[in-house]
Amino acid sequence: MRAEMLTSILSDLNGSSADIEASAVVSTDGLMMAALLPGGMDEDRVGAMSAALLSLGDRTARELARGTLEQVLIKGANGYILMTYAGTDAVLTVMAKSQAKLGLIFLDVKRAAESLSKVI
């Protein structure tokens, strides 16, 4: 039941913008909780990398006196990867196209993370 609710929230998020290509909810330990990823993308690898990068971002923000981490944004030649906490025990990872309007993506991701935190 909970997995279905998580998947439903991810589906709504992916449908909110044509620029969002994939999304996943991962435990802070790196275990996949729910995902809508393209075929051929390894869920375990996405989970492990998401948790590791968010943890590193969290530590970096603290050590460099930037306050509480809100998000990690990676920009590559083929698009963006955005990670944010969904509650204290989960990470929301979103992959977006390179021409994505980031302001709208940030808003949609924030709303989805709030919804996910209520379910987790």
N, C-alpha and C positions, 0 to 999 in steps of 0.2 A: 504494500500500500504506500509506504513512504517513498520507495523508489519511483513509483508511478507519479507521485506528486512532484518529486524533484524533476523527473523527465518532462512533465507537463509545463513546469516553470521554464525549463530550458527551451522547450518547443515554442513557448510564447515569446521568449527573448529572441530566439533565432528568427521568428516571424516578424518581429518588430522593425527589422531593418534588412533590406536586401544586401547590405554590406557585411552583415554578420554571417560568417561561413560555418562556424562550429562553436560549441560551448561544452563545458564539463564542470561538474562539481566533484571536488577531490577532498578527502580528509587531509588535515594538516600533516598526517603521517604519510601521505602520498597514495592512499588507496582510493580507487575510483568509486564514487557513490552513484553517479549517473552521468551519461554523456550522450551528446549528439555530435559525433565526429565523422569526417569523411571516411569512406572505405579505405582500408590499407593503413590508416593511422593507428599506431599501437597505443591502446588505452593505458596500459601500465607505464609506458614511457611518458606519456602526457601527464599522468598522475604524479610520477616521481619528480619530473622536472618542475611542475607547477608548485609542488610543496617546497622543493629545495629553493627555487627562486624567490618565492614569497618569504620564506624564512630568512634568506640572505638579505632581502630588501628590508625586512623588519629590523634586523640587526644593524644594518647600515644606517637606517633612519635614526635609530636610537643612539648609535655611537657618534654620529655626526650632528647630533642635536637638532634633528629635523622634526621631532615629535613623533606621534603615532603614525605608523604607515597606513596610507589609504589605498594605494594601488601601485602596481609595477606595470610599466608599459615598455614593450619591446617593439622596435620598428625594424623590419627587415625589407629587403627589396620587393618581396611579394605580399607585404601586408603587416598587420599589427597583431600582437598578442597582449592582452590586457588581463591582469590578475588582481583580484581583490578578495578580501575576507568576506565570507558569507557566515556571519556568526563567529564564534571563537574557535570552532573546531573544523571549519571547512574553507575551501578556496574555490572561488568561481573563476574559471579561465575561459576567455573568449578570444576567438580568432576572427579578425576582420580584414576586409580587402584594403589594398594600399590607398585607394581613393576614398575611403570611408570618412564620413563627417564625424570626427571624434567627439565633438560636443554632445551630439545625439546618442552616440554609442555609450559615452560615460553615464549619461542620464539613464538609459535603459539598463545598463549593467548595475548601477546603484539600486534601482528599483528591484531588479531580479535578485540581487544579493540580499536585500531586506526580506523579500518573500521567502527565499531559501532559508534564511536564518530562523524564520518562524517554524519551518518544517523540521529542521535538523535538530 
